[in-house]
Amino acid sequence: MKPAFSVIFLTTLIGAGQGLFLALFTHQSYALFGLIPMQSATFYGYGSVLALLFLTGGLIASFFHLGRPERAWRSATQWRTSWLSREVIVLPAFLGTVFLYGAAHLSGYRPEMVSLPGDLVIDLSIVLGGIGTLISFILFVCTGMIYACLRFLREWHSPLTVINYILLGSSSGFTLAAFYSAMVAPSQAGFFVGWAIIITLLAFAGRGASLVRNARLKPKSTLQTAIGIKHPHIVQRSQGSMGGSFNTREFFHGRSEAFLRAIKPAFLLLAFALPLALLALGMLTHTLLGVAFILQYIGLLTERWFFFAQASHPQNLYYQTIG
């Protein structure tokens, strides 16, 4: 498939925003039970603002993928059958919840909602954080299922697609949270660094599993099955629509196999190996944590390009040979 940079930026930006919000609420949840010190309201509030910037950036990027942006609202009308429509509905809902979560902290309006045994007080921010966490995972599932539900694209049609969207987004978000914490609450950076390392390792395992799986896939369609001829030796001399068409532009990335082989180790290094090393050293200086996030985000951009390019549409049997 041909990677669309608008979708690449959409999925990586909102993934980082979701991961950052999950990191903030994870910290608040730990603090609620007295496992770590509760931070000031501004820590969670301004962290939510940062998450909103990433989420809004992803939303803006999505409009560049639309031929008629003024009709974007129509993309939500098929929510009964389309995962894309569900994502279009869930993303604004998540944006709104993150906004309310941040506003509750920054405004100081956090009325008590429930009092639990052990002097545990559940205020409005905790309720909004819980709702936001649920919506965040629903959004991850909707985004991943847009691709995982396509049976004819076998590289995507796997539970690993959804799992990797969750883990990769969370990994970048927790790494960003580690850098944010090192800047404004250095005593808490270790908490986020620890979680960022754990989730990045899980993300590496998940992405590695999908790479191994996809490498073992064998094509179900051949030139013989496509045209109904059983002769063992068929040579295609030219592609369909040699003058160019939608099919030749949108369903094949046009890069060589050598280029794809070079991209794979590049994103594995940038998205996983280097960030893990920098996270391990990040307690020495916050600069290393910032570099870790930047390198990881560049790696995730590369990974997402590879994710789209690796998917081979069956029609490319007919259209990819130029002659």
QUIFEN-V469932 format. One record per residue. RES is the residue in one small letter. PHI is phi in radians with two decimals (none if undefined). D_CENTER is the distance of its C-alpha to the mean C-alpha in Angstrom with 2 decimals. Layout:
res=RES phi=PHI d_center=D_CENTER
res=RES phi=PHI d_center=D_CENTER
This chain:
res=m phi=none d_center=18.19
res=k phi=-1.53 d_center=18.13
res=p phi=-1.17 d_center=14.82
res=a phi=-1.78 d_center=14.66
res=f phi=-1.13 d_center=13.71
res=s phi=-1.10 d_center=13.29
res=v phi=-1.28 d_center=10.46
res=i phi=-1.06 d_center=8.94
res=f phi=-1.22 d_center=9.38
res=l phi=-0.98 d_center=8.44
res=t phi=-1.24 d_center=4.81
res=t phi=-1.34 d_center=4.70
res=l phi=-1.22 d_center=7.35
res=i phi=-1.22 d_center=6.68
res=g phi=-1.10 d_center=3.91
res=a phi=-1.14 d_center=6.96
res=g phi=-1.12 d_center=9.30
res=q phi=-1.10 d_center=8.57
res=g phi=-1.09 d_center=8.88
res=l phi=-1.13 d_center=11.93
res=f phi=-1.08 d_center=13.48
res=l phi=-1.07 d_center=13.28
res=a phi=-1.12 d_center=14.88
res=l phi=-1.09 d_center=17.55
res=f phi=-1.27 d_center=18.49
res=t phi=-1.06 d_center=18.62
res=h phi=-1.10 d_center=21.04
res=q phi=-1.11 d_center=23.03
res=s phi=-1.16 d_center=23.33
res=y phi=-1.05 d_center=24.70
res=a phi=-1.15 d_center=27.03
res=l phi=-1.03 d_center=28.20
res=f phi=-1.63 d_center=29.65
res=g phi=1.32 d_center=31.16
res=l phi=-1.39 d_center=29.20
res=i phi=-2.47 d_center=28.31
res=p phi=-1.20 d_center=29.76
res=m phi=-1.23 d_center=28.55
res=q phi=-1.64 d_center=27.56
res=s phi=-1.16 d_center=28.83
res=a phi=-1.07 d_center=27.51
res=t phi=-1.17 d_center=26.57
res=f phi=-1.05 d_center=24.18
res=y phi=-1.30 d_center=22.05
res=g phi=-1.17 d_center=22.90
res=y phi=-1.26 d_center=22.02
res=g phi=-1.10 d_center=18.83
res=s phi=-1.15 d_center=17.88
res=v phi=-1.07 d_center=19.00
res=l phi=-1.10 d_center=16.68
res=a phi=-1.08 d_center=13.68
res=l phi=-1.09 d_center=15.19
res=l phi=-1.09 d_center=15.47
res=f phi=-1.16 d_center=11.80
res=l phi=-1.11 d_center=11.26
res=t phi=-1.16 d_center=14.37
res=g phi=-1.04 d_center=13.45
res=g phi=-1.14 d_center=10.50
res=l phi=-1.09 d_center=13.13
res=i phi=-1.11 d_center=15.69
res=a phi=-1.05 d_center=13.83
res=s phi=-1.12 d_center=13.63
res=f phi=-1.20 d_center=17.42
res=f phi=-1.30 d_center=17.98
res=h phi=-1.65 d_center=16.97
res=l phi=-1.72 d_center=19.76
res=g phi=-1.23 d_center=23.28
res=r phi=-2.26 d_center=24.83
res=p phi=-1.00 d_center=22.76
res=e phi=-1.18 d_center=25.68
res=r phi=-1.81 d_center=25.07
res=a phi=-1.00 d_center=21.43
res=w phi=-1.04 d_center=22.73
res=r phi=-1.19 d_center=23.76
res=s phi=-1.16 d_center=20.25
res=a phi=-1.63 d_center=20.44
res=t phi=-1.38 d_center=23.76
res=q phi=-1.83 d_center=22.79
res=w phi=-1.10 d_center=20.93
res=r phi=-1.22 d_center=23.24
res=t phi=-2.19 d_center=22.03
res=s phi=-1.93 d_center=18.86
res=w phi=-1.20 d_center=15.30
res=l phi=-1.13 d_center=14.59
res=s phi=-1.08 d_center=17.35
res=r phi=-1.13 d_center=16.08
res=e phi=-1.10 d_center=12.72
res=v phi=-1.08 d_center=15.07
res=i phi=-1.42 d_center=17.12
res=v phi=-1.25 d_center=14.74
res=l phi=-1.04 d_center=12.84
res=p phi=-1.09 d_center=16.29
res=a phi=-1.11 d_center=17.36
res=f phi=-1.20 d_center=14.66
res=l phi=-0.98 d_center=15.57
res=g phi=-1.10 d_center=19.15
res=t phi=-1.19 d_center=18.85
res=v phi=-1.11 d_center=17.29
res=f phi=-1.06 d_center=20.10
res=l phi=-1.16 d_center=22.69
res=y phi=-1.07 d_center=21.57
res=g phi=-1.16 d_center=21.96
res=a phi=-1.13 d_center=25.12
res=a phi=-1.07 d_center=26.65
res=h phi=-1.26 d_center=26.44
res=l phi=-1.24 d_center=27.62
res=s phi=-1.49 d_center=30.37
res=g phi=1.39 d_center=31.54
res=y phi=-1.55 d_center=31.70
res=r phi=-2.38 d_center=30.77
res=p phi=-1.13 d_center=33.49
res=e phi=-1.21 d_center=33.98
res=m phi=-1.78 d_center=32.69
res=v phi=-2.51 d_center=33.69
res=s phi=-1.97 d_center=35.79
res=l phi=-1.83 d_center=35.32
res=p phi=-1.02 d_center=37.79
res=g phi=1.51 d_center=37.76
res=d phi=1.08 d_center=37.53
res=l phi=-1.53 d_center=33.83
res=v phi=-1.91 d_center=33.20
res=i phi=-1.68 d_center=30.20
res=d phi=-1.71 d_center=29.96
res=l phi=-1.05 d_center=28.04
res=s phi=-1.12 d_center=25.13
res=i phi=-1.16 d_center=24.64
res=v phi=-1.09 d_center=24.72
res=l phi=-1.12 d_center=22.22
res=g phi=-1.12 d_center=19.91
res=g phi=-1.12 d_center=20.30
res=i phi=-1.11 d_center=19.68
res=g phi=-1.08 d_center=16.56
res=t phi=-1.09 d_center=15.21
res=l phi=-1.06 d_center=16.09
res=i phi=-1.13 d_center=14.58
res=s phi=-1.05 d_center=11.23
res=f phi=-1.21 d_center=11.18
res=i phi=-1.08 d_center=12.62
res=l phi=-1.12 d_center=9.94
res=f phi=-1.00 d_center=7.29
res=v phi=-1.13 d_center=10.20
res=c phi=-1.05 d_center=11.07
res=t phi=-1.11 d_center=8.01
res=g phi=-1.15 d_center=8.24
res=m phi=-1.24 d_center=11.98
res=i phi=-0.95 d_center=12.34
res=y phi=-1.72 d_center=12.30
res=a phi=-1.18 d_center=13.58
res=c phi=-1.41 d_center=16.57
res=l phi=-1.50 d_center=17.96
res=r phi=-1.13 d_center=20.74
res=f phi=-1.35 d_center=22.10
res=l phi=-1.77 d_center=19.01
res=r phi=-1.17 d_center=19.51
res=e phi=-1.13 d_center=16.85
res=w phi=-1.69 d_center=14.24
res=h phi=-1.34 d_center=16.61
res=s phi=-2.78 d_center=15.87
res=p phi=-1.03 d_center=14.64
res=l phi=-1.09 d_center=12.80
res=t phi=-1.08 d_center=10.21
res=v phi=-1.16 d_center=9.34
res=i phi=-1.03 d_center=10.00
res=n phi=-1.23 d_center=7.77
res=y phi=-1.08 d_center=4.54
res=i phi=-1.15 d_center=6.46
res=l phi=-1.23 d_center=7.83
res=l phi=-1.20 d_center=5.65
res=g phi=-1.13 d_center=4.16
res=s phi=-1.13 d_center=7.83
res=s phi=-1.05 d_center=9.27
res=s phi=-1.16 d_center=8.63
res=g phi=-1.17 d_center=9.72
res=f phi=-1.23 d_center=12.70
res=t phi=-1.15 d_center=13.64
res=l phi=-1.09 d_center=13.82
res=a phi=-1.11 d_center=15.79
res=a phi=-1.10 d_center=18.08
res=f phi=-1.17 d_center=18.93
res=y phi=-1.05 d_center=19.47
res=s phi=-1.15 d_center=21.65
res=a phi=-1.09 d_center=23.58
res=m phi=-1.41 d_center=24.49
res=v phi=-1.96 d_center=25.63
res=a phi=-2.55 d_center=26.30
res=p phi=-0.96 d_center=26.91
res=s phi=-1.17 d_center=28.34
res=q phi=-1.77 d_center=25.02
res=a phi=-1.06 d_center=22.97
res=g phi=-1.05 d_center=23.84
res=f phi=-1.05 d_center=22.21
res=f phi=-1.26 d_center=18.74
res=v phi=-1.08 d_center=19.36
res=g phi=-1.04 d_center=20.32
res=w phi=-1.18 d_center=17.30
res=a phi=-1.08 d_center=14.98
res=i phi=-1.13 d_center=17.06
res=i phi=-1.08 d_center=16.98
res=i phi=-1.22 d_center=13.25
res=t phi=-1.13 d_center=12.84
res=l phi=-1.12 d_center=15.67
res=l phi=-1.12 d_center=14.21
res=a phi=-1.12 d_center=10.99
res=f phi=-1.09 d_center=13.61
res=a phi=-1.12 d_center=15.65
res=g phi=-1.15 d_center=13.12
res=r phi=-1.20 d_center=12.15
res=g phi=-1.10 d_center=15.87
res=a phi=-1.11 d_center=16.89
res=s phi=-1.20 d_center=15.09
res=l phi=-1.13 d_center=16.75
res=v phi=-1.12 d_center=20.04
res=r phi=-1.05 d_center=19.81
res=n phi=-1.18 d_center=19.21
res=a phi=-1.16 d_center=21.99
res=r phi=-1.61 d_center=24.35
res=l phi=-1.19 d_center=23.88
res=k phi=-1.98 d_center=27.09
res=p phi=-1.02 d_center=27.41
res=k phi=-1.50 d_center=29.07
res=s phi=-1.90 d_center=30.43
res=t phi=-2.33 d_center=32.92
res=l phi=-1.05 d_center=35.27
res=q phi=-1.14 d_center=37.94
res=t phi=-1.25 d_center=36.17
res=a phi=-1.19 d_center=35.01
res=i phi=-1.95 d_center=38.59
res=g phi=1.29 d_center=40.48
res=i phi=-2.03 d_center=42.50
res=k phi=-1.62 d_center=42.97
res=h phi=-1.05 d_center=44.29
res=p phi=-1.24 d_center=42.55
res=h phi=-2.16 d_center=42.48
res=i phi=-2.13 d_center=40.93
res=v phi=-2.06 d_center=40.06
res=q phi=-1.55 d_center=38.16
res=r phi=-1.60 d_center=39.86
res=s phi=-2.67 d_center=37.81
res=q phi=-1.59 d_center=34.73
res=g phi=-1.23 d_center=34.88
res=s phi=0.90 d_center=34.98
res=m phi=-1.07 d_center=35.86
res=g phi=-1.38 d_center=35.99
res=g phi=1.72 d_center=32.27
res=s phi=-2.77 d_center=30.53
res=f phi=-0.99 d_center=27.27
res=n phi=-1.11 d_center=26.86
res=t phi=-1.32 d_center=27.40
res=r phi=-1.56 d_center=25.08
res=e phi=-1.79 d_center=21.97
res=f phi=-1.99 d_center=21.86
res=f phi=-2.58 d_center=22.39
res=h phi=-1.38 d_center=20.84
res=g phi=1.39 d_center=24.30
res=r phi=-1.65 d_center=23.53
res=s phi=-1.39 d_center=25.72
res=e phi=-1.10 d_center=25.07
res=a phi=-1.12 d_center=25.98
res=f phi=-1.14 d_center=23.21
res=l phi=-1.11 d_center=20.60
res=r phi=-1.15 d_center=22.28
res=a phi=-1.36 d_center=22.04
res=i phi=-1.20 d_center=18.32
res=k phi=-1.03 d_center=17.45
res=p phi=-1.14 d_center=19.22
res=a phi=-1.13 d_center=18.04
res=f phi=-1.30 d_center=14.31
res=l phi=-1.14 d_center=15.46
res=l phi=-1.26 d_center=17.66
res=l phi=-1.32 d_center=15.51
res=a phi=-1.49 d_center=12.28
res=f phi=-2.21 d_center=14.40
res=a phi=-1.11 d_center=18.16
res=l phi=-1.15 d_center=18.82
res=p phi=-1.04 d_center=16.55
res=l phi=-1.09 d_center=18.16
res=a phi=-1.14 d_center=21.52
res=l phi=-1.23 d_center=21.07
res=l phi=-1.12 d_center=19.87
res=a phi=-1.12 d_center=22.98
res=l phi=-1.66 d_center=25.08
res=g phi=-1.15 d_center=23.39
res=m phi=-1.20 d_center=25.98
res=l phi=-1.30 d_center=28.51
res=t phi=-2.77 d_center=27.14
res=h phi=-1.19 d_center=24.29
res=t phi=-1.05 d_center=24.11
res=l phi=-1.10 d_center=22.68
res=l phi=-1.19 d_center=19.81
res=g phi=-1.12 d_center=19.10
res=v phi=-1.12 d_center=19.35
res=a phi=-1.04 d_center=17.04
res=f phi=-1.17 d_center=14.19
res=i phi=-1.08 d_center=15.14
res=l phi=-1.12 d_center=15.43
res=q phi=-1.15 d_center=12.17
res=y phi=-1.16 d_center=10.38
res=i phi=-1.07 d_center=12.75
res=g phi=-1.09 d_center=12.04
res=l phi=-1.24 d_center=8.30
res=l phi=-1.07 d_center=9.73
res=t phi=-1.17 d_center=12.25
res=e phi=-1.07 d_center=10.27
res=r phi=-1.18 d_center=8.47
res=w phi=-1.07 d_center=12.10
res=f phi=-1.11 d_center=13.50
res=f phi=-0.97 d_center=11.38
res=f phi=-1.29 d_center=12.96
res=a phi=-1.19 d_center=16.23
res=q phi=-1.24 d_center=16.88
res=a phi=-1.21 d_center=17.13
res=s phi=-1.82 d_center=20.85
res=h phi=-1.26 d_center=22.22
res=p phi=-0.97 d_center=25.71
res=q phi=-1.15 d_center=27.35
res=n phi=-1.18 d_center=26.87
res=l phi=-1.00 d_center=29.86
res=y phi=-1.64 d_center=31.92
res=y phi=-1.74 d_center=30.33
res=q phi=-1.47 d_center=29.18
res=t phi=-1.45 d_center=32.72
res=i phi=-1.49 d_center=34.42
res=g phi=1.83 d_center=37.79
